[in-house]
Amino acid sequence: MRPPNLRRSATQGAILTAIYVVVMWIFFRATLPDWWIEAIYVGVFFLMYTGFVYFWESYLYKRRQRKLASGGKK
């Protein structure tokens, strides 16, 4: 297992943001606000997703390292 890094987290954040944009465009096309408001939402979601993915992967990596250091028992 590789340690987490921001590049991978940003990539996953971009993928999740793209999924958000596609879902919003398909299902809520008629009720979407102006393009610049939507651009702000996309930027905010990208930052939130990237941060969440990075800290989640950090947590899982540290947990896995502790488990391996203790002999894998639990």
DRENTILO-222529 format. One record per residue (C-alpha): residue in one letter; x, y, z. Coordinates in nm, 3 decimals. Each point is the difference from the previous one (the first is absolute). Example, Ala and Ser with C-alpha at 12.3 -4.5 7.8 and 13.67 -1.06 7.14 Angstrom:
<pts>
<pt type="A" u="1.230" v="-0.450" w="0.780"/>
<pt type="S" u="0.137" v="0.344" w="-0.066"/>
</pts>
This chain:
<pts>
<pt type="M" u="0.000" v="0.000" w="0.000"/>
<pt type="R" u="0.141" v="0.336" w="-0.105"/>
<pt type="P" u="-0.013" v="0.303" w="0.229"/>
<pt type="P" u="-0.261" v="0.259" w="-0.096"/>
<pt type="N" u="0.097" v="0.304" w="-0.204"/>
<pt type="L" u="-0.179" v="0.310" w="-0.118"/>
<pt type="R" u="0.037" v="-0.078" w="-0.371"/>
<pt type="R" u="-0.199" v="-0.321" w="0.028"/>
<pt type="S" u="-0.254" v="0.168" w="0.227"/>
<pt type="A" u="-0.039" v="0.288" w="-0.247"/>
<pt type="T" u="-0.053" v="-0.250" w="-0.282"/>
<pt type="Q" u="-0.271" v="-0.177" w="0.196"/>
<pt type="G" u="-0.150" v="0.335" w="0.096"/>
<pt type="A" u="-0.011" v="0.100" w="-0.367"/>
<pt type="I" u="-0.173" v="-0.327" w="-0.090"/>
<pt type="L" u="-0.260" v="0.048" w="0.275"/>
<pt type="T" u="-0.052" v="0.360" w="-0.107"/>
<pt type="A" u="-0.050" v="-0.108" w="-0.361"/>
<pt type="I" u="-0.259" v="-0.254" w="0.116"/>
<pt type="Y" u="-0.174" v="0.277" w="0.196"/>
<pt type="V" u="-0.008" v="0.226" w="-0.308"/>
<pt type="V" u="-0.141" v="-0.275" w="-0.223"/>
<pt type="V" u="-0.268" v="-0.097" w="0.252"/>
<pt type="M" u="-0.102" v="0.361" w="0.054"/>
<pt type="W" u="-0.012" v="0.064" w="-0.375"/>
<pt type="I" u="-0.205" v="-0.312" w="-0.076"/>
<pt type="F" u="-0.252" v="0.012" w="0.282"/>
<pt type="F" u="-0.027" v="0.369" w="0.086"/>
<pt type="R" u="0.060" v="0.168" w="-0.336"/>
<pt type="A" u="-0.315" v="0.209" w="0.016"/>
<pt type="T" u="0.063" v="0.134" w="0.353"/>
<pt type="L" u="0.374" v="0.069" w="-0.014"/>
<pt type="P" u="0.111" v="0.349" w="0.106"/>
<pt type="D" u="0.224" v="0.223" w="-0.212"/>
<pt type="W" u="0.324" v="-0.149" w="-0.129"/>
<pt type="W" u="0.220" v="0.206" w="0.234"/>
<pt type="I" u="-0.187" v="-0.122" w="0.309"/>
<pt type="E" u="0.038" v="-0.354" w="-0.121"/>
<pt type="A" u="0.373" v="0.064" w="-0.059"/>
<pt type="I" u="0.035" v="0.109" w="0.363"/>
<pt type="Y" u="-0.178" v="-0.317" w="0.113"/>
<pt type="V" u="0.233" v="-0.212" w="-0.212"/>
<pt type="G" u="0.306" v="0.168" w="0.150"/>
<pt type="V" u="-0.127" v="-0.042" w="0.354"/>
<pt type="F" u="-0.092" v="-0.364" w="-0.056"/>
<pt type="F" u="0.337" v="-0.071" w="-0.157"/>
<pt type="L" u="0.180" v="0.140" w="0.305"/>
<pt type="M" u="-0.230" v="-0.185" w="0.239"/>
<pt type="Y" u="0.032" v="-0.331" w="-0.182"/>
<pt type="T" u="0.377" v="0.031" w="-0.030"/>
<pt type="G" u="0.041" v="0.077" w="0.368"/>
<pt type="F" u="-0.236" v="-0.276" w="0.106"/>
<pt type="V" u="0.167" v="-0.260" w="-0.220"/>
<pt type="Y" u="0.347" v="0.100" w="0.123"/>
<pt type="F" u="-0.090" v="-0.020" w="0.368"/>
<pt type="W" u="-0.196" v="-0.321" w="-0.048"/>
<pt type="E" u="0.292" v="-0.167" w="-0.177"/>
<pt type="S" u="0.237" v="0.130" w="0.271"/>
<pt type="Y" u="-0.220" v="-0.152" w="0.267"/>
<pt type="L" u="-0.022" v="-0.336" w="-0.177"/>
<pt type="Y" u="0.376" v="-0.003" w="-0.070"/>
<pt type="K" u="0.090" v="0.073" w="0.363"/>
<pt type="R" u="-0.248" v="-0.260" w="0.122"/>
<pt type="R" u="0.147" v="-0.260" w="-0.236"/>
<pt type="Q" u="0.355" v="0.086" w="0.113"/>
<pt type="R" u="-0.098" v="-0.039" w="0.367"/>
<pt type="K" u="-0.163" v="-0.333" w="-0.077"/>
<pt type="L" u="0.310" v="-0.124" w="-0.182"/>
<pt type="A" u="0.229" v="0.122" w="0.279"/>
<pt type="S" u="-0.198" v="-0.187" w="0.264"/>
<pt type="G" u="0.026" v="-0.326" w="-0.191"/>
<pt type="G" u="-0.332" v="0.021" w="-0.181"/>
<pt type="K" u="-0.202" v="-0.115" w="0.300"/>
<pt type="K" u="-0.335" v="0.157" w="0.095"/>
</pts>
